Amino acid sequence: MRVLNIAASACVILALAATPSLAQKRPAKRPTPAVKPAPKPDPIRLLVIAVAMNSPAADADLYSACKRANFKYLSVGLQGVADRIVVEKSEYETGAEFAARREKLEDGLNQDNDVIFCQPLNDNEDAPFDYDAEREIFSGSFNKHQNVWREVKKTGTYVSKTRMGVRATVTSSVQFEYNVELSPLPLSHSGGCLISNYSTYSYWLSAPRGVAPALKSGGYLVFRGRLTSPFIEISDTPGDPTLDDPRDVYEHTLSVHFYPRSLAVVGPDGVRRWECQLIG
């Protein structure tokens, strides 16, 4: 009986081997359609959006405008078209022709309204804002060169050696700096609201003690003006870790060139506590 069972099993196996497999009976799969890569964003369109985001209406609530504004987005937008907005004087054009061509490009970039950028007043080393409770006066200042936004992205660690052959674990990161370079301010038109000391500008404003804490903790110093040629400067600085400071910080800096036309200090209540017109 056992021999018969083995023979029967062999017949079944041979029969299955001769029978087309289930996979063969299934219809062939349709080829997967090729996925088209997403189109790259248009850098001109991104810049137009960035400028619009940072260009409030003339009568806008500046505090709300600062909440909507994004200086980083504006800087990156200018970076995306940096090679298209370079303005250099040709040897065959006069100074007046060059100035007119540069002004036309500036008008196109700034659109119809002035652009703004906003510096928070609380604990800001680029825009110090200190209160004198005895006189109930704030004293503020800012520099021609300012950092407006900064962010750091960690990129991991690696093992390196010093020149003496000492092994060290280095922590690496990339620091992104978004800065502004102000054109010289026209103090002759400022009405005495600013005092200049080389590249530092100072101002004062009165604020009751009941208002001062909220103004400093949530308020902004608002710069309103135009993007100016050369518009954006890009620089990269590699890190230089040492055994005493094993940090490799690579800096990528975008500096936006800006011509201020007016300044204001505004609090969370939307009230402009101080204004300074820089043009006639």
ZADO-1210 file (C-alpha; in nm, 4 decimals, padded with zeros to 6 digits):
<atoms>
<atom x="00.0000" y="00.0000" z="00.0000" code="MET" pos="1"/>
<atom x="00.2824" y="00.2355" z="00.0849" code="ARG" pos="2"/>
<atom x="00.4355" y="00.1832" z="-00.2622" code="VAL" pos="3"/>
<atom x="00.1023" y="00.2628" z="-00.4260" code="LEU" pos="4"/>
<atom x="00.0630" y="00.5791" z="-00.2179" code="ASN" pos="5"/>
<atom x="00.4111" y="00.6979" z="-00.3173" code="ILE" pos="6"/>
<atom x="00.3369" y="00.6268" z="-00.6825" code="ALA" pos="7"/>
<atom x="00.0071" y="00.8132" z="-00.6589" code="ALA" pos="8"/>
<atom x="00.1810" y="01.1103" z="-00.4991" code="SER" pos="9"/>
<atom x="00.4397" y="01.1110" z="-00.7760" code="ALA" pos="10"/>
<atom x="00.1663" y="01.1176" z="-01.0376" code="CYS" pos="11"/>
<atom x="00.0023" y="01.4131" z="-00.8664" code="VAL" pos="12"/>
<atom x="00.3334" y="01.6009" z="-00.8533" code="ILE" pos="13"/>
<atom x="00.4018" y="01.5331" z="-01.2210" code="LEU" pos="14"/>
<atom x="00.0520" y="01.6452" z="-01.3106" code="ALA" pos="15"/>
<atom x="00.0940" y="01.9693" z="-01.1167" code="LEU" pos="16"/>
<atom x="00.4291" y="02.0286" z="-01.2791" code="ALA" pos="17"/>
<atom x="00.2732" y="01.9964" z="-01.6221" code="ALA" pos="18"/>
<atom x="-00.0187" y="02.2257" z="-01.5331" code="THR" pos="19"/>
<atom x="00.0335" y="02.5994" z="-01.5924" code="PRO" pos="20"/>
<atom x="00.0869" y="02.7846" z="-01.2644" code="SER" pos="21"/>
<atom x="-00.1752" y="03.0156" z="-01.1198" code="LEU" pos="22"/>
<atom x="00.0567" y="03.3068" z="-01.1817" code="ALA" pos="23"/>
<atom x="00.0722" y="03.2167" z="-01.5467" code="GLN" pos="24"/>
<atom x="-00.3070" y="03.2129" z="-01.5733" code="LYS" pos="25"/>
<atom x="-00.3410" y="03.5640" z="-01.4275" code="ARG" pos="26"/>
<atom x="-00.3543" y="03.8485" z="-01.6777" code="PRO" pos="27"/>
<atom x="-00.0324" y="04.0372" z="-01.7152" code="ALA" pos="28"/>
<atom x="-00.0019" y="04.3457" z="-01.4986" code="LYS" pos="29"/>
<atom x="-00.0359" y="04.6761" z="-01.6716" code="ARG" pos="30"/>
<atom x="00.2837" y="04.8750" z="-01.6730" code="PRO" pos="31"/>
<atom x="00.2948" y="05.1495" z="-01.4107" code="THR" pos="32"/>
<atom x="00.2688" y="05.4844" z="-01.5839" code="PRO" pos="33"/>
<atom x="00.5771" y="05.6985" z="-01.5489" code="ALA" pos="34"/>
<atom x="00.5387" y="05.9704" z="-01.2869" code="VAL" pos="35"/>
<atom x="00.6315" y="06.3098" z="-01.4243" code="LYS" pos="36"/>
<atom x="00.8589" y="06.5093" z="-01.1934" code="PRO" pos="37"/>
<atom x="00.6960" y="06.8098" z="-01.0337" code="ALA" pos="38"/>
<atom x="00.7833" y="07.1290" z="-01.2210" code="PRO" pos="39"/>
<atom x="01.0392" y="07.3483" z="-01.0505" code="LYS" pos="40"/>
<atom x="00.8908" y="07.6609" z="-00.8952" code="PRO" pos="41"/>
<atom x="00.9377" y="07.9764" z="-01.0982" code="ASP" pos="42"/>
<atom x="01.1889" y="08.1952" z="-00.9072" code="PRO" pos="43"/>
<atom x="01.0354" y="08.5148" z="-01.0454" code="ILE" pos="44"/>
<atom x="00.6902" y="08.4150" z="-00.9198" code="ARG" pos="45"/>
<atom x="00.8332" y="08.3243" z="-00.5777" code="LEU" pos="46"/>
<atom x="00.9992" y="08.6647" z="-00.5539" code="LEU" pos="47"/>
<atom x="00.6772" y="08.8455" z="-00.6522" code="VAL" pos="48"/>
<atom x="00.4923" y="08.6586" z="-00.3759" code="ILE" pos="49"/>
<atom x="00.7684" y="08.7373" z="-00.1245" code="ALA" pos="50"/>
<atom x="00.7644" y="09.1087" z="-00.2063" code="VAL" pos="51"/>
<atom x="00.3846" y="09.1207" z="-00.1832" code="ALA" pos="52"/>
<atom x="00.3959" y="08.9442" z="00.1552" code="MET" pos="53"/>
<atom x="00.6297" y="09.2140" z="00.2862" code="ASN" pos="54"/>
<atom x="00.4514" y="09.5126" z="00.1255" code="SER" pos="55"/>
<atom x="00.1555" y="09.6317" z="00.3353" code="PRO" pos="56"/>
<atom x="-00.0804" y="09.9032" z="00.2216" code="ALA" pos="57"/>
<atom x="00.0063" y="10.2608" z="00.3108" code="ALA" pos="58"/>
<atom x="-00.2633" y="10.2785" z="00.5824" code="ASP" pos="59"/>
<atom x="-00.2131" y="09.9234" z="00.7131" code="ALA" pos="60"/>
<atom x="-00.1879" y="09.8294" z="01.0808" code="ASP" pos="61"/>
<atom x="00.1894" y="09.7948" z="01.1059" code="LEU" pos="62"/>
<atom x="00.1763" y="09.5498" z="01.3957" code="TYR" pos="63"/>
<atom x="-00.0405" y="09.3073" z="01.1977" code="SER" pos="64"/>
<atom x="00.1787" y="09.3680" z="00.8929" code="ALA" pos="65"/>
<atom x="00.4872" y="09.2659" z="01.0918" code="CYS" pos="66"/>
<atom x="00.3130" y="08.9467" z="01.1986" code="LYS" pos="67"/>
<atom x="00.2494" y="08.8597" z="00.8326" code="ARG" pos="68"/>
<atom x="00.5874" y="08.9722" z="00.6975" code="ALA" pos="69"/>
<atom x="00.8616" y="08.7167" z="00.6402" code="ASN" pos="70"/>
<atom x="01.2106" y="08.8579" z="00.5893" code="PHE" pos="71"/>
<atom x="01.3604" y="08.5122" z="00.5392" code="LYS" pos="72"/>
<atom x="01.1222" y="08.4429" z="00.2519" code="TYR" pos="73"/>
<atom x="01.2106" y="08.7784" z="00.0961" code="LEU" pos="74"/>
<atom x="01.5847" y="08.7064" z="00.1247" code="SER" pos="75"/>
<atom x="01.5519" y="08.3599" z="-00.0288" code="VAL" pos="76"/>
<atom x="01.3332" y="08.5030" z="-00.3069" code="GLY" pos="77"/>
<atom x="01.6029" y="08.7552" z="-00.3972" code="LEU" pos="78"/>
<atom x="01.8674" y="08.4844" z="-00.3816" code="GLN" pos="79"/>
<atom x="01.6739" y="08.2819" z="-00.6382" code="GLY" pos="80"/>
<atom x="01.7059" y="08.5576" z="-00.9001" code="VAL" pos="81"/>
<atom x="02.0412" y="08.7011" z="-00.7927" code="ALA" pos="82"/>
<atom x="02.1997" y="08.6376" z="-01.1304" code="ASP" pos="83"/>
<atom x="01.9146" y="08.8188" z="-01.3093" code="ARG" pos="84"/>
<atom x="01.9089" y="09.1410" z="-01.1078" code="ILE" pos="85"/>
<atom x="02.2741" y="09.2355" z="-01.1296" code="VAL" pos="86"/>
<atom x="02.2989" y="09.5933" z="-01.2525" code="VAL" pos="87"/>
<atom x="02.6359" y="09.7023" z="-01.3877" code="GLU" pos="88"/>
<atom x="02.7134" y="10.0202" z="-01.5767" code="LYS" pos="89"/>
<atom x="02.8080" y="09.9735" z="-01.9398" code="SER" pos="90"/>
<atom x="03.0945" y="10.1765" z="-02.0794" code="GLU" pos="91"/>
<atom x="02.8576" y="10.2928" z="-02.3516" code="TYR" pos="92"/>
<atom x="02.5931" y="10.4467" z="-02.1241" code="GLU" pos="93"/>
<atom x="02.6018" y="10.7703" z="-01.9321" code="THR" pos="94"/>
<atom x="02.5658" y="10.7942" z="-01.5574" code="GLY" pos="95"/>
<atom x="02.2123" y="10.9294" z="-01.6023" code="ALA" pos="96"/>
<atom x="02.1169" y="10.6402" z="-01.8302" code="GLU" pos="97"/>
<atom x="02.2571" y="10.3880" z="-01.5840" code="PHE" pos="98"/>
<atom x="02.0710" y="10.5496" z="-01.2926" code="ALA" pos="99"/>
<atom x="01.7446" y="10.5430" z="-01.4911" code="ALA" pos="100"/>
<atom x="01.7922" y="10.1758" z="-01.5775" code="ARG" pos="101"/>
<atom x="01.8684" y="10.0868" z="-01.2158" code="ARG" pos="102"/>
<atom x="01.5668" y="10.2847" z="-01.0909" code="GLU" pos="103"/>
<atom x="01.3422" y="10.1047" z="-01.3404" code="LYS" pos="104"/>
<atom x="01.4562" y="09.7667" z="-01.2060" code="LEU" pos="105"/>
<atom x="01.4078" y="09.8834" z="-00.8473" code="GLU" pos="106"/>
<atom x="01.0557" y="10.0011" z="-00.9278" code="ASP" pos="107"/>
<atom x="00.9777" y="09.6625" z="-01.0810" code="GLY" pos="108"/>
<atom x="01.1016" y="09.4711" z="-00.7781" code="LEU" pos="109"/>
<atom x="00.9331" y="09.6919" z="-00.5191" code="ASN" pos="110"/>
<atom x="00.5981" y="09.6897" z="-00.7025" code="GLN" pos="111"/>
<atom x="00.3574" y="09.9671" z="-00.5952" code="ASP" pos="112"/>
<atom x="00.4116" y="09.9762" z="-00.2185" code="ASN" pos="113"/>
<atom x="00.7104" y="10.0105" z="00.0091" code="ASP" pos="114"/>
<atom x="00.8629" y="09.6950" z="00.1552" code="VAL" pos="115"/>
<atom x="00.8926" y="09.6549" z="00.5329" code="ILE" pos="116"/>
<atom x="01.1055" y="09.4589" z="00.7717" code="PHE" pos="117"/>
<atom x="01.0491" y="09.4478" z="01.1461" code="CYS" pos="118"/>
<atom x="01.2861" y="09.4209" z="01.4409" code="GLN" pos="119"/>
<atom x="01.1409" y="09.2960" z="01.7727" code="PRO" pos="120"/>
<atom x="01.2145" y="09.5343" z="02.0586" code="LEU" pos="121"/>
<atom x="01.2635" y="09.2800" z="02.3352" code="ASN" pos="122"/>
<atom x="01.6174" y="09.1542" z="02.3996" code="ASP" pos="123"/>
<atom x="01.7415" y="09.2379" z="02.0497" code="ASN" pos="124"/>
<atom x="02.1146" y="09.3095" z="02.0250" code="GLU" pos="125"/>
<atom x="02.0665" y="09.4567" z="01.6763" code="ASP" pos="126"/>
<atom x="01.7969" y="09.6996" z="01.7945" code="ALA" pos="127"/>
<atom x="01.8504" y="09.7751" z="02.1670" code="PRO" pos="128"/>
<atom x="01.5474" y="09.9329" z="02.3371" code="PHE" pos="129"/>
<atom x="01.5904" y="10.0399" z="02.7012" code="ASP" pos="130"/>
<atom x="01.3497" y="10.2124" z="02.9398" code="TYR" pos="131"/>
<atom x="01.4200" y="10.4913" z="03.1878" code="ASP" pos="132"/>
<atom x="01.1438" y="10.4663" z="03.4494" code="ALA" pos="133"/>
<atom x="01.2369" y="10.8005" z="03.6098" code="GLU" pos="134"/>
<atom x="01.1801" y="10.9958" z="03.2874" code="ARG" pos="135"/>
<atom x="00.9380" y="10.7450" z="03.1314" code="GLU" pos="136"/>
<atom x="01.1420" y="10.7443" z="02.8102" code="ILE" pos="137"/>
<atom x="01.2643" y="10.4659" z="02.5861" code="PHE" pos="138"/>
<atom x="01.6033" y="10.5015" z="02.4168" code="SER" pos="139"/>
<atom x="01.6528" y="10.2898" z="02.1078" code="GLY" pos="140"/>
<atom x="01.9226" y="10.2389" z="01.8492" code="SER" pos="141"/>
<atom x="02.0089" y="10.0299" z="01.5450" code="PHE" pos="142"/>
<atom x="02.3013" y="09.9758" z="01.3114" code="ASN" pos="143"/>
<atom x="02.3458" y="10.0171" z="00.9398" code="LYS" pos="144"/>
<atom x="02.4142" y="09.6425" z="00.9262" code="HIS" pos="145"/>
<atom x="02.1576" y="09.4291" z="01.1107" code="GLN" pos="146"/>
<atom x="02.0683" y="09.0668" z="01.1525" code="ASN" pos="147"/>
<atom x="01.6928" y="09.0203" z="01.1105" code="VAL" pos="148"/>
<atom x="01.6599" y="08.6412" z="01.1252" code="TRP" pos="149"/>
<atom x="01.8860" y="08.3502" z="01.2152" code="ARG" pos="150"/>
<atom x="01.8405" y="07.9739" z="01.2215" code="GLU" pos="151"/>
<atom x="02.0707" y="07.6767" z="01.2796" code="VAL" pos="152"/>
<atom x="02.0379" y="07.3266" z="01.1368" code="LYS" pos="153"/>
<atom x="02.2422" y="07.0464" z="01.2939" code="LYS" pos="154"/>
<atom x="02.4121" y="06.8172" z="01.0422" code="THR" pos="155"/>
<atom x="02.5542" y="06.5486" z="01.2720" code="GLY" pos="156"/>
<atom x="02.8988" y="06.4628" z="01.4070" code="THR" pos="157"/>
<atom x="03.2220" y="06.3286" z="01.2644" code="TYR" pos="158"/>
<atom x="03.5650" y="06.2278" z="01.3963" code="VAL" pos="159"/>
<atom x="03.8615" y="06.4383" z="01.2922" code="SER" pos="160"/>
<atom x="04.2220" y="06.4888" z="01.3888" code="LYS" pos="161"/>
<atom x="04.4139" y="06.7999" z="01.4805" code="THR" pos="162"/>
<atom x="04.7445" y="06.8898" z="01.3224" code="ARG" pos="163"/>
<atom x="04.9096" y="06.7140" z="01.6164" code="MET" pos="164"/>
<atom x="04.7169" y="06.3944" z="01.5400" code="GLY" pos="165"/>
<atom x="04.4746" y="06.4220" z="01.8334" code="VAL" pos="166"/>
<atom x="04.1368" y="06.2661" z="01.7569" code="ARG" pos="167"/>
<atom x="03.8278" y="06.4717" z="01.8340" code="ALA" pos="168"/>
<atom x="03.4557" y="06.4338" z="01.7737" code="THR" pos="169"/>
<atom x="03.3276" y="06.7409" z="01.5923" code="VAL" pos="170"/>
<atom x="02.9672" y="06.8601" z="01.5999" code="THR" pos="171"/>
<atom x="02.8673" y="07.0127" z="01.2658" code="SER" pos="172"/>
<atom x="02.5874" y="07.2527" z="01.1793" code="SER" pos="173"/>
<atom x="02.4845" y="07.5117" z="00.9229" code="VAL" pos="174"/>
<atom x="02.3885" y="07.8602" z="01.0412" code="GLN" pos="175"/>
<atom x="02.1693" y="08.0686" z="00.8113" code="PHE" pos="176"/>
<atom x="02.1944" y="08.4457" z="00.8558" code="GLU" pos="177"/>
<atom x="01.9390" y="08.6797" z="00.6998" code="TYR" pos="178"/>
<atom x="02.0769" y="09.0327" z="00.7281" code="ASN" pos="179"/>
<atom x="01.9963" y="09.3791" z="00.6021" code="VAL" pos="180"/>
<atom x="02.2333" y="09.6486" z="00.4775" code="GLU" pos="181"/>
<atom x="02.0814" y="09.9950" z="00.5081" code="LEU" pos="182"/>
<atom x="02.1665" y="10.2707" z="00.2657" code="SER" pos="183"/>
<atom x="02.2917" y="10.5892" z="00.4372" code="PRO" pos="184"/>
<atom x="01.9928" y="10.7526" z="00.6035" code="LEU" pos="185"/>
<atom x="01.8985" y="11.1048" z="00.4852" code="PRO" pos="186"/>
<atom x="01.9195" y="11.2700" z="00.8265" code="LEU" pos="187"/>
<atom x="01.8677" y="11.6133" z="00.6741" code="SER" pos="188"/>
<atom x="01.5051" y="11.5104" z="00.6164" code="HIS" pos="189"/>
<atom x="01.4506" y="11.3319" z="00.9470" code="SER" pos="190"/>
<atom x="01.3281" y="11.6351" z="01.1398" code="GLY" pos="191"/>
<atom x="01.5631" y="11.5629" z="01.4283" code="GLY" pos="192"/>
<atom x="01.4051" y="11.2253" z="01.5100" code="CYS" pos="193"/>
<atom x="01.7364" y="11.0401" z="01.4581" code="LEU" pos="194"/>
<atom x="02.0921" y="11.1028" z="01.5682" code="ILE" pos="195"/>
<atom x="02.3770" y="10.9397" z="01.3792" code="SER" pos="196"/>
<atom x="02.7098" y="10.8238" z="01.5211" code="ASN" pos="197"/>
<atom x="02.9073" y="10.6638" z="01.2386" code="TYR" pos="198"/>
<atom x="02.7004" y="10.3567" z="01.1435" code="SER" pos="199"/>
<atom x="02.4774" y="10.3646" z="01.4556" code="THR" pos="200"/>
<atom x="02.1485" y="10.5574" z="01.4768" code="TYR" pos="201"/>
<atom x="01.9707" y="10.6537" z="01.7989" code="SER" pos="202"/>
<atom x="01.6176" y="10.7717" z="01.8828" code="TYR" pos="203"/>
<atom x="01.3936" y="10.8375" z="02.1849" code="TRP" pos="204"/>
<atom x="01.0241" y="10.8182" z="02.2605" code="LEU" pos="205"/>
<atom x="00.7990" y="10.8782" z="02.5598" code="SER" pos="206"/>
<atom x="00.5925" y="10.5915" z="02.7022" code="ALA" pos="207"/>
<atom x="00.3982" y="10.5795" z="03.0328" code="PRO" pos="208"/>
<atom x="00.5068" y="10.3046" z="03.2708" code="ARG" pos="209"/>
<atom x="00.1709" y="10.1357" z="03.2276" code="GLY" pos="210"/>
<atom x="00.2348" y="10.0982" z="02.8551" code="VAL" pos="211"/>
<atom x="00.6113" y="10.0372" z="02.8523" code="ALA" pos="212"/>
<atom x="00.6263" y="09.6622" z="02.9415" code="PRO" pos="213"/>
<atom x="00.3813" y="09.5548" z="02.6701" code="ALA" pos="214"/>
<atom x="00.5448" y="09.7818" z="02.4145" code="LEU" pos="215"/>
<atom x="00.8897" y="09.6351" z="02.4751" code="LYS" pos="216"/>
<atom x="00.7832" y="09.2709" z="02.5089" code="SER" pos="217"/>
<atom x="00.5636" y="09.2615" z="02.1977" code="GLY" pos="218"/>
<atom x="00.6403" y="09.5689" z="01.9895" code="GLY" pos="219"/>
<atom x="00.8435" y="09.6243" z="01.6730" code="TYR" pos="220"/>
<atom x="01.0751" y="09.8791" z="01.5209" code="LEU" pos="221"/>
<atom x="00.9422" y="09.8934" z="01.1641" code="VAL" pos="222"/>
<atom x="01.1571" y="09.9966" z="00.8672" code="PHE" pos="223"/>
<atom x="00.9650" y="10.0956" z="00.5581" code="ARG" pos="224"/>
<atom x="01.1355" y="10.1597" z="00.2255" code="GLY" pos="225"/>
<atom x="01.2682" y="10.0124" z="-00.0975" code="ARG" pos="226"/>
<atom x="01.4906" y="09.7295" z="-00.2081" code="LEU" pos="227"/>
<atom x="01.7968" y="09.8817" z="-00.3717" code="THR" pos="228"/>
<atom x="02.0720" y="09.7651" z="-00.6032" code="SER" pos="229"/>
<atom x="02.2650" y="09.5328" z="-00.5647" code="PRO" pos="230"/>
<atom x="01.9583" y="09.3915" z="-00.3807" code="PHE" pos="231"/>
<atom x="02.1207" y="09.0760" z="-00.2372" code="ILE" pos="232"/>
<atom x="02.4704" y="08.9667" z="-00.1378" code="GLU" pos="233"/>
<atom x="02.5501" y="08.6005" z="-00.0737" code="ILE" pos="234"/>
<atom x="02.8471" y="08.4757" z="00.1275" code="SER" pos="235"/>
<atom x="02.9555" y="08.1417" z="00.2721" code="ASP" pos="236"/>
<atom x="03.2036" y="08.0878" z="00.5540" code="THR" pos="237"/>
<atom x="03.3274" y="07.7364" z="00.6388" code="PRO" pos="238"/>
<atom x="03.3638" y="07.6333" z="01.0008" code="GLY" pos="239"/>
<atom x="03.7004" y="07.6148" z="01.1797" code="ASP" pos="240"/>
<atom x="03.6682" y="07.3651" z="01.4675" code="PRO" pos="241"/>
<atom x="03.9481" y="07.3367" z="01.7246" code="THR" pos="242"/>
<atom x="04.0204" y="07.0969" z="02.0100" code="LEU" pos="243"/>
<atom x="03.9043" y="07.3615" z="02.2579" code="ASP" pos="244"/>
<atom x="03.5886" y="07.4320" z="02.0553" code="ASP" pos="245"/>
<atom x="03.5062" y="07.1222" z="01.8442" code="PRO" pos="246"/>
<atom x="03.2166" y="07.2817" z="01.6576" code="ARG" pos="247"/>
<atom x="03.2083" y="07.3053" z="01.2800" code="ASP" pos="248"/>
<atom x="02.9618" y="07.5867" z="01.2046" code="VAL" pos="249"/>
<atom x="02.9195" y="07.6617" z="00.8343" code="TYR" pos="250"/>
<atom x="02.7636" y="08.0065" z="00.7825" code="GLU" pos="251"/>
<atom x="02.5428" y="08.0919" z="00.4845" code="HIS" pos="252"/>
<atom x="02.4619" y="08.4640" z="00.4838" code="THR" pos="253"/>
<atom x="02.2114" y="08.6578" z="00.2745" code="LEU" pos="254"/>
<atom x="02.2309" y="09.0376" z="00.3029" code="SER" pos="255"/>
<atom x="01.9428" y="09.2412" z="00.1592" code="VAL" pos="256"/>
<atom x="02.0148" y="09.6012" z="00.0519" code="HIS" pos="257"/>
<atom x="01.7450" y="09.8391" z="00.1704" code="PHE" pos="258"/>
<atom x="01.6779" y="10.2134" z="00.1528" code="TYR" pos="259"/>
<atom x="01.4583" y="10.3255" z="00.4482" code="PRO" pos="260"/>
<atom x="01.2011" y="10.5968" z="00.3839" code="ARG" pos="261"/>
<atom x="01.0381" y="10.5956" z="00.7273" code="SER" pos="262"/>
<atom x="01.0597" y="10.4262" z="01.0653" code="LEU" pos="263"/>
<atom x="00.8027" y="10.3584" z="01.3356" code="ALA" pos="264"/>
<atom x="00.7699" y="10.1919" z="01.6742" code="VAL" pos="265"/>
<atom x="00.4428" y="10.0049" z="01.7091" code="VAL" pos="266"/>
<atom x="00.3011" y="09.8014" z="01.9966" code="GLY" pos="267"/>
<atom x="00.0617" y="09.5063" z="02.0164" code="PRO" pos="268"/>
<atom x="-00.2280" y="09.7520" z="02.0430" code="ASP" pos="269"/>
<atom x="-00.1480" y="09.8750" z="01.6912" code="GLY" pos="270"/>
<atom x="-00.0656" y="10.2272" z="01.8089" code="VAL" pos="271"/>
<atom x="00.2360" y="10.3913" z="01.6460" code="ARG" pos="272"/>
<atom x="00.4227" y="10.5282" z="01.9473" code="ARG" pos="273"/>
<atom x="00.6947" y="10.6930" z="01.7385" code="TRP" pos="274"/>
<atom x="00.7420" y="10.7767" z="01.3705" code="GLU" pos="275"/>
<atom x="01.0290" y="10.9228" z="01.1727" code="CYS" pos="276"/>
<atom x="01.0017" y="11.0350" z="00.8115" code="GLN" pos="277"/>
<atom x="01.3344" y="11.0097" z="00.6309" code="LEU" pos="278"/>
<atom x="01.2325" y="11.1707" z="00.3016" code="ILE" pos="279"/>
<atom x="01.0932" y="11.5098" z="00.2214" code="GLY" pos="280"/>
</atoms>
